[in-house]
């Protein structure tokens, strides 16, 4: 038997070239990647062909055996799920407690903090209930159905995988929504029905209250999280507490039983005011009035100061002719007369013929008379409206004569009462006495008379003219 002495050299190339050429290795053929090394070593990794798959569909042969990866982190745990765990099911597990100096695990579930916080890894090998076996904490798991069909989903390469919030131990590519918990388990490296790959690296989401600078022991509904400089941390507080007052609900703005907003000028818009608040509107002139007016408004043209109202079809001047102020008789010649009439009025009793009165003679004065009468009913004056007599002015003009203690009596409908007994005639040509403090009620239609009882003259006067004014309110 002859011996052949020769050196055998394996096929080798860079991983980039192997991927570009992507050959089908013969069954049992070994090929090296010169730039892909085992973790922590300078040894190249290799693949063994099967005569069917191309280079990219073959796995590198890990150190040790075909089912272990030196870069993976494994953990031996005790199965406390109550089920026999299968590697092909790749359930995700959480720490439950410890048993026999090993961690005991149960199914992880993202429905609560307690069921998801301690998620630790994914089943790597079959582990019967209450028995020990390996799980992957960090690393690749291969030879799986990673299409998502086992979970009722569709998975693709690169999908992020989370702990399910509905099925204990399941993975899902659907991100959980609060209040469910977000725990990233890993990623789909290769979506395949039986040669699928998953990279496992647990990243457990945090509750806000678990952050080191947050203190939220008992949050209330609608609380916010605010920084407290006093405690140097974030704390939950109500909006009212933070603001220092109770904010107004904006939904109540401008609605019934709500509040009226301010316009851009800082004032309440007219739309939110009662009609009587802005019922008088001013414009430069009539032409500037709105085309269509409102029946509950008064319009003023500033150029003429005329007042208008809207009739429903046109603007009509208010009080275009003389206004009617009431049942006024006589002639009102100016504004003072009108004010006096509104507030009060006076009655004049004037004698136009001179008189030569004798001692203790009696005269009756009323209305416009040629001379005072010696008979009561000859001098009556009709009262035009009801009121109260407040004062009387008795005035006289004379040529000569003097005397005092004349008596003046006020008569209403023939009923007299003395209102003064000290009318003085000093000898001056003009004499006037104000008799005030009166309060004699009269009605419209009453007749009013002044009765004058002369004094015992010191010197008899001649050429006397008398004028009496009665003030009524």
Buried (B, 14 or more C-beta within 10 A) or exposed (E): EEEEEEEEEEBBBEBEBBEEEEEBBEEEBBBBBEEBEBEEEEEBBBBBBBEEBBBEBBBBEBBEEEEEBEEBEBBEBBBBBEBEBEBEBBBBBBBBEEBEEEBBBBBBBBBEBEBBBBBBBBBBBBBEEEEBBBBBBBBBBBBBBBBBEBBEBEBEEEBBBBBBBEBBBBBBBBEBEEEBBBBBBBBBBBBBEEBBBBBBBBEBBEEEBEEEEBBBEEBEEEBEBEEEEEEEBBBBBBEEEEEEEEEEEEEEEEEEEBBEEEEEEEEBEEEBEEEEEEEEBEBEEBEEBEEEBEEEBBBBBEEEEBBBBBEEEEBEBEEEEEEEEEEBEEEBEEEEBEEBBEEEBBBEBBBEEBBEBEEEBBBBBBBEBEBBBEEBEEBBBEBBBEBEBBBBBBBBBBEEBBBBBBBBBBBBEEEBEEBBEEBBBEBEEEBEBEBEEBEBEBEEEBBBBBBBBBBEBEEBBEEBBBBBBBBBE
